[in-house]
Amino acid sequence: QVQVVPSGGGLVQAGGSLRLSCAASGSTFRFNVIGWYRQAPGKQRELVADITSGGSTNYADSVKGRFTISRDNAKNMGYLEMNSLKPEDTAVYSCFVDLRQPGAIYGTRYWGQGTQVTVSS
């Protein structure tokens, strides 16, 4: 059974940094994609960043240059380094992994629990 466990949320002042971690387990195959969404009250859910098993990255325009996503395939972990945080970054962040077995025609997305990130001014 695939399990996705996030960690690293918390409270930080504007301009500070946090690192979110996402530990994925339960598969003998690589996780094709690891990433994070976020959602603030009254706002639409937003894809923050994701990274493929080959290292290709994608970022929301609002976080480019401030956030860095990475992964450690040996440890089956993904990381979201968040720097120069702004109050607008306050949201519940949810990590996910996409798993597609070799030869499969489709994959499955697995979600971790949401973790609160609060940036004070």
ChimeraX attribute file (.defattr): number of C-alpha atoms within 10 A of each C-alpha:
attribute: neighborCount
match mode: 1-to-1
recipient: residues
	/A:1	6
	/A:2	12
	/A:3	14
	/A:4	20
	/A:5	17
	/A:6	23
	/A:7	17
	/A:8	16
	/A:9	18
	/A:10	14
	/A:11	15
	/A:12	18
	/A:13	14
	/A:14	17
	/A:15	14
	/A:16	14
	/A:17	17
	/A:18	19
	/A:19	16
	/A:20	21
	/A:21	21
	/A:22	26
	/A:23	21
	/A:24	24
	/A:25	17
	/A:26	10
	/A:27	13
	/A:28	7
	/A:29	11
	/A:30	18
	/A:31	23
	/A:32	17
	/A:33	21
	/A:34	29
	/A:35	26
	/A:36	27
	/A:37	18
	/A:38	22
	/A:39	19
	/A:40	16
	/A:41	9
	/A:42	6
	/A:43	9
	/A:44	9
	/A:45	14
	/A:46	13
	/A:47	17
	/A:48	24
	/A:49	23
	/A:50	26
	/A:51	22
	/A:52	18
	/A:53	15
	/A:54	10
	/A:55	13
	/A:56	11
	/A:57	16
	/A:58	16
	/A:59	19
	/A:60	13
	/A:61	9
	/A:62	11
	/A:63	17
	/A:64	12
	/A:65	11
	/A:66	14
	/A:67	20
	/A:68	19
	/A:69	24
	/A:70	21
	/A:71	23
	/A:72	11
	/A:73	13
	/A:74	7
	/A:75	10
	/A:76	17
	/A:77	20
	/A:78	26
	/A:79	24
	/A:80	22
	/A:81	16
	/A:82	20
	/A:83	17
	/A:84	15
	/A:85	23
	/A:86	20
	/A:87	15
	/A:88	13
	/A:89	21
	/A:90	20
	/A:91	21
	/A:92	18
	/A:93	24
	/A:94	23
	/A:95	31
	/A:96	25
	/A:97	28
	/A:98	17
	/A:99	20
	/A:100	17
	/A:101	15
	/A:102	10
	/A:103	6
	/A:104	8
	/A:105	7
	/A:106	10
	/A:107	13
	/A:108	11
	/A:109	14
	/A:110	15
	/A:111	21
	/A:112	19
	/A:113	15
	/A:114	19
	/A:115	18
	/A:116	19
	/A:117	22
	/A:118	20
	/A:119	21
	/A:120	16
	/A:121	11
